[in-house]
């Protein structure tokens, strides 16, 4: 059996694919808003971190691409931690 064979899509997976789509559009919108108002950095960074975590989940469960899963997971966690540090300071 091949390692990177996609898993069968379930209703639960479709929810996470839709969440990824929603957060991607939200992140793009917040990025455009951030270009005009730099005070939106914290919200944009948090949304981007959550988007990357959802992408990591989808890569792990559906596409089974280990390298990209780890990359999305690490970058998403780093962004969320930096966002929390910026909110506290």
C-alpha positions, 0 to 999 in steps of 0.5 A: 500500500502506498504511503501518500494515498488520500483517505476516503472523505467523510462528513467530518473531513468536509467540515474541516475543509470548509473551515479551512476555506472560511479561515483562508478567506478571513485571513486574506481579508484581515491581511488587506485590512492590516495593510491599511491599519497596522493595529490589526496585526494581532488579529491577523496573526492569530487568524493565520495561526489557526488557519495553519493549524487547520491546514496541518490537520487536513494534510495529516488526515486527508492528504497524508503529507508528513513534511507539510503537516509538520511545517504547517503545525510548527509555523501555526504554533509559533504564530499563536505563541507570538500572538499571545506574547504580543497580547500580554506585553 
